[in-house]
Amino acid sequence: MGRSCSRPAPGPLPAPPAGQTPLLHPAVAFLIPEPARMGPLRPSPGPGGRGLSMPPLLLALLLLLLAPSPGHTTQVVYKVLEEQPPNTLIGSLAADYGLPDVGHLYKLEVGAPYLRVDGKTGDIFTTETSIDREGLRECQNQFPGEPCILEFEVSITDLVQNGSPRLLEGQIEVQDINDNTPNFASPVITLTIPENTNIGSLFSIPVASDRDAGPNGVASYELQAGPEAHDLFGLQVAEDQDGKQPQLIVMGNLDRERQDSYDLTIKVQDGGNPPRASSALLRVTVMDTNDNAPKFERPSYEAELSENSPIGHSVIQVKANDSDQGANAEIDYMFHQAPEVVRRLLRLDRNTGLITVQGPVDREDLSTLRFSVLAKDRGTNPKSARAQVVVTVKDMNDNAPTIEIRGIGLVTHQDGMANISEDVSEETAVALVQVSDRDEGENAAVTCVVAGDVPFQLRQASETGSDSKKKYFLQTTSPLDYEKVKDYTIEIVAVDSGNPPLSSTNSLKVQVVDINDNAPVFTQSVTEVSFLENNKPGEVVAEVTASDADSGSNAELVYSLEPEPAAKGLFTISPETGEIRVKTSLDREQRENYELKVVAADRGSPSLQGTATVLINVLDYNDNDPKFMLSGYNFSVMENMPALSPVGMVTVIDGDKGENARIQLTVEQDNGDFVIQNGTGTILSSLSFDREQQSTYTFQLKAVDGGVPPRSAYVGVTINVLDENDNAPFITAPSNTSHQLLTPQTRLGETVSQVTAEDIDSGVNAELIYSIAGGNPYGLFQIGSHSGAITLEKEIERRHHGLHRLVVKVSDRGKPPRYGTALVHLYVNETLTNRTLLENLLGHSLDTPLDIDIAGDPEYERSKQRGNILFGVVAGVVAVALLIALAVLVRYCRQREAKSGYQAGKKETKDLYAPKPSNKASKGNKSKGKKSKSPKPVKPVEDEDETGLQKSLKFNLMSDAPGDSPRIHLPLNYPPGSPDLGRHYRSNSPLPSIQLQPQSPSASKKHQVVQDLPPANTFVGTGDTTSTGSEQYSDYSYRTNPPKYPSKQVGQPLQLSMPQPPPHPYQGAIWTEVWE
């Protein structure tokens, strides 16, 4: 006779522990949304602070209604972040929901392996199996915004009253953390854009995917472009039903002939804290285009598909149109970002857009298929459009109900069998039965019963279950008697409401077990024995004895050992007699004491047991050699260490005690290079190391203990001498006196010379760096920092012809670095015909300091300077001549206007610069005044001031040679009425007065003066002595000239003689620089 699945009336409320207030009925918890909402029930104070009075009968009735029935469930909801470390507290059932925490057992029924529950407090913790939101099967194929729920069940058993357990159903909302980085489907994304694309056109970029959800999902996109594409492209992110859609904006005119592709970088970042980001290469190809994009007839399509539909069944057809013609109007349909399950279950006809079934569709696995279809034309630059497709899978009654039977509370199941003690009370739950149907609607409405005449029935365990998923307690209806019936077979039948209905059965075997209530007791709880090491295996160590007050199999004892980890496998005990034996030879040096836990268990079910402790003390024997901590020692020391410096330390131990453990260390094969300190084990060197002479030393150390006879041990020691940067690089090529011809036709980048060097150090101390330290003012050459190859970097010009001396510095990477210097001579010329000149240049290079550059032809620059100076001198001479002519013209005009001039012998009172006549000059003037013939030139005054002035002026206005330029003759005797030009120029000219020479050397003599210049920059003019250099001229300070013209010379006319000789190559003044 079957029993229907009905809910019994609520049972009595368990009495609360002493000092506690009764708890709220679990049904009240459904009205309180937050955890920790349940608390002690306290009367609210009435007016005036007094408690509200309540009749005893009404209070009893209220407590009866609120009393939880055995097995009743309470809905519990927690929230936790995913990927929490093990043993993270999620919530406490006792503290959060006011459940008992004394005398009750909490057991996790559903939720493993992600959760564990503390049996006493009901605290829920995470386990070693991390809760990965993206990996939970329950959270797969969820729509955005849906919470990820991990369900659990906990049973609560009252250990004091041994009543029926209560079942708590709970849910843990697993909240997402930002543990996944958004990524693009491919590291390289290619977009094709026509060259005539209008500015502002948008092109969709494949979106990135992020396994995280909500704000931790894809949040933003960023476009990074180089200078050539910065003004051509931009990024716009559009929001649609599929999420954020990045779109490339064309911001400038594209010209495929100018550039046919652009490489950009698109970066995606999620909204987590801290955010995660990745990037991909966005390659834009510029091509000729197609004008119109396809357009779907509808922006979205919806269809229904019955599960188990046959392969080839038509689901829906999408249709798009294109206004273009030819290939540009031919459309191909394809899935766009469709999940793998969609591509596996559905087929999209590329030409017609018809979607058909190509795999088994099961609504229980996937109830909705959501994807996008892309329509792309076949133009040269194809355009595309997207449409959203949603296919809802309709249920069919193709799943029979499923019956799951599992243990509950203290009752465990094994191989479909539950063991129940014969002394359990009535209505004790022996199993939790869960009936579910994967179908939906009426196809999932399930009814279940217990078949047969057995003392068990089903009682609904949860009010929150749906029609497709129900839970029941399988509990006893009457006392059990082991002597009458030892076991029961319970068959449960479940039937759904489909048409036709489907049913299923499951069974549970319940075995009644006799109780065992007495544990074994040892005669001594602690036993201590002493035992000598190096014993023979199998010797008896000790013997223990225990007894049990039960009878039969419950009194039969079995002895076993639970040793500490160090003693595991060393001892064995006889299960029947309790005799303890050692299985191997003991070694005191490994362990001196052992502690064994002896367990005596009866053969009852469940078995009871008692324990005792056995302490074993191992006695010592001298049987150990000295032992070095390492099998070999390797020490590294720097070279050039002073003698008697410590180079290493060794450690040696001996497992024995006393004199047997006292160790003496010596150096074997002792040649006096090393000594060792016995107290510390420190090795000292008797010499200073030089790695270049010997890099490794090897010897042995001997350790001898103080036992009789003594025991010894050896170990090898290796001393490695580390390099110190004590050697400078050595230049092997080229030599400082060698040279290399470099023609002007040498190509750029060609190797013109090679510098090689060596360093006998090692490691970074031998790594060389080449650089040009001097002799490269024009930047013609460059040297490879690692190769030493000298290459030509600039075109050779005329000024570069000649010898170039490169100062090459070769440095190592030591600290501090050392370096060597090489001279590289490069002779820039067409040929090497004038070897004498080249040898002189090389000799001059070797004698020239390194801080002076030798590079190219110095005459080239000097010739340019000479031309500039010559032009300046000529311009100066012309300017002076013009000034003199202007002065003469002004004087002449004034004389005609006044119709009177200077009288002979008349003295101007305002002429502050008129010279004072000397006695000799006065006599000369008087005698000359009596004669009418032309006066002879007066010899110029030769004093220090005049000589210094002529040396500093660097020009002369007189030249008597036939081939010289026109001359200006200023006679020293003037007729009456003539202006005193000497006084005029001395008073008005900003330059010092000019000493005029009556004679000048001939043209051939002047040419000789140019050839015989001193070794300094020299000015050569006609008529002056050997001039000083330009340096002397720059240091010259002007001084007023002494008087040169006596007063009686005034009045004689100024005669200008302008002969026109033929041109001469050395006409005028010549400026010559002589380079040494």
Disulfide bonds with the S-S distance in Angstrom:
Cys139-Cys148 1.58
